[in-house]
Amino acid sequence: MFFKYWPVLLVDDEPDVLAISRLAMKNFEVYGLPLKLYTAASKAEAIALMNDDVEVGCSLAVAFLDVVMESEYAGLELCDYIRNNLGNKLTQIYIRTGQPGIAPEREVIDKYDINGYFTKVEATEDKLYSLIKSSIRQYLSYGMALSTIDLSNNLIEAAGSQRKLLYTLSPIGGLSPEQAETPRWLIIDDRVLFADEIDADRGLQLLDRLRKAEGIPLNPSGDRYILDDQGYRLIEVVGNATQSQVSFLFKSRFTPPDLIVNLMHGFVRQLAVIWRQSRDDV
């Protein structure tokens, strides 16, 4: 929801291949957001890029890797570096080769943690479009699932203390200057967390406006998902005797798919229960 674009890395030692790929992908969009294309002409150059550029090293959505570059298996070695040296299991990696005999598809699929394999002859614009669309959808879903699991585990560890819960939840409250375009408010029992008076008032005004909309039911208990034409989204869990009322209000550059909304709702609902059961030791 907070992405501006999708970082994609193309690694190939043939300048024409990189140029054609960039041309083919320059207008691709996924969920209405463009790609940001990075290129490297060798394994060494790609590794240097990932080490020097935080975005490529930490937020890379998709990588297309040639096999034969400065060595016969440079692309496969680069794949191994991404998965094992960097510990990156999230980036969607595709092997694309002009010499399939050197790295047969079944052998590569069996040995390396990749998401797909295709030859350069198969790399039509339609093929690239299909791979980009499907891989970024997978990247977003998998990344959100992992983040939700981590946050849920942290909630469980902090359960019992609202002070500890606030520490755990602090990364969610996004009202810093660099998040001005995609602000986030976490509101529990009409108390705005992690916001000064001005931002809190703004959040409560937005919350009041969105609550007046019909929204989309998330369960029979009355939880709702509400969105408006300005990019604001609200996931709200209704309070009762066993759980607090929790509203997660945020602005997104694109409309999250249903799976992401359901993951977020599950987390907010878990928070509602744990917060009510925790002591007020703030």
BELDA-V697159 format. One record per backbone hydrogen bond with DSSP energy under -0.5 kcal/mol. NH is the residue of the N-H (numbers start at 1). CO is the residue of the C=O. If there is no record, write none. Layout:
# BELDA-V697159
nh:NH co:CO
nh:NH co:CO
This chain:
# BELDA-V697159
nh:6 co:34
nh:7 co:5
nh:8 co:36
nh:9 co:62
nh:10 co:38
nh:11 co:64
nh:12 co:10
nh:12 co:40
nh:15 co:13
nh:17 co:14
nh:18 co:14
nh:19 co:15
nh:20 co:16
nh:21 co:17
nh:22 co:18
nh:23 co:19
nh:24 co:20
nh:25 co:21
nh:26 co:22
nh:28 co:25
nh:30 co:33
nh:33 co:30
nh:35 co:28
nh:36 co:6
nh:37 co:35
nh:38 co:8
nh:40 co:10
nh:46 co:42
nh:47 co:43
nh:48 co:44
nh:49 co:45
nh:50 co:46
nh:51 co:47
nh:52 co:48
nh:53 co:49
nh:54 co:52
nh:57 co:53
nh:58 co:54
nh:59 co:55
nh:60 co:56
nh:61 co:7
nh:62 co:7
nh:63 co:92
nh:64 co:9
nh:65 co:63
nh:65 co:94
nh:66 co:11
nh:67 co:96
nh:69 co:67
nh:69 co:71
nh:74 co:71
nh:75 co:67
nh:77 co:73
nh:78 co:74
nh:79 co:75
nh:80 co:76
nh:81 co:77
nh:82 co:78
nh:83 co:79
nh:84 co:80
nh:85 co:80
nh:85 co:81
nh:86 co:81
nh:88 co:82
nh:89 co:87
nh:92 co:61
nh:93 co:91
nh:94 co:63
nh:95 co:116
nh:96 co:65
nh:96 co:94
nh:97 co:118
nh:102 co:99
nh:103 co:99
nh:108 co:104
nh:109 co:105
nh:110 co:106
nh:111 co:107
nh:112 co:108
nh:114 co:112
nh:115 co:93
nh:116 co:93
nh:118 co:95
nh:120 co:97
nh:122 co:119
nh:123 co:120
nh:124 co:122
nh:128 co:124
nh:129 co:125
nh:130 co:126
nh:131 co:127
nh:132 co:128
nh:133 co:129
nh:134 co:130
nh:135 co:131
nh:136 co:132
nh:137 co:133
nh:138 co:134
nh:139 co:135
nh:140 co:136
nh:141 co:137
nh:142 co:138
nh:143 co:139
nh:144 co:140
nh:145 co:141
nh:146 co:142
nh:147 co:143
nh:148 co:144
nh:149 co:145
nh:150 co:146
nh:151 co:147
nh:152 co:148
nh:153 co:149
nh:154 co:150
nh:155 co:151
nh:156 co:152
nh:157 co:153
nh:158 co:154
nh:159 co:155
nh:159 co:156
nh:161 co:158
nh:162 co:279
nh:165 co:161
nh:166 co:162
nh:167 co:163
nh:168 co:164
nh:169 co:165
nh:170 co:166
nh:172 co:169
nh:173 co:169
nh:174 co:172
nh:175 co:173
nh:179 co:176
nh:180 co:177
nh:182 co:179
nh:183 co:180
nh:184 co:174
nh:185 co:249
nh:186 co:193
nh:187 co:185
nh:187 co:247
nh:188 co:186
nh:188 co:191
nh:189 co:187
nh:189 co:245
nh:191 co:188
nh:192 co:190
nh:193 co:186
nh:193 co:191
nh:200 co:196
nh:201 co:197
nh:202 co:198
nh:203 co:199
nh:204 co:200
nh:205 co:201
nh:206 co:202
nh:207 co:203
nh:208 co:204
nh:209 co:205
nh:210 co:206
nh:211 co:207
nh:212 co:208
nh:212 co:209
nh:213 co:210
nh:216 co:225
nh:217 co:215
nh:218 co:223
nh:219 co:223
nh:222 co:219
nh:224 co:236
nh:225 co:216
nh:226 co:234
nh:228 co:232
nh:231 co:228
nh:233 co:250
nh:234 co:226
nh:235 co:248
nh:236 co:224
nh:236 co:234
nh:237 co:246
nh:238 co:236
nh:240 co:243
nh:243 co:240
nh:244 co:272
nh:246 co:237
nh:246 co:244
nh:247 co:187
nh:248 co:235
nh:249 co:185
nh:249 co:247
nh:250 co:233
nh:251 co:183
nh:252 co:231
nh:253 co:1
nh:256 co:254
nh:260 co:257
nh:261 co:257
nh:262 co:258
nh:263 co:259
nh:264 co:260
nh:265 co:261
nh:266 co:262
nh:267 co:263
nh:268 co:264
nh:269 co:265
nh:270 co:266
nh:271 co:267
nh:272 co:268
nh:273 co:269
nh:274 co:270
nh:275 co:271
nh:276 co:272
nh:277 co:273
nh:278 co:274
nh:278 co:275
nh:279 co:160
nh:281 co:279
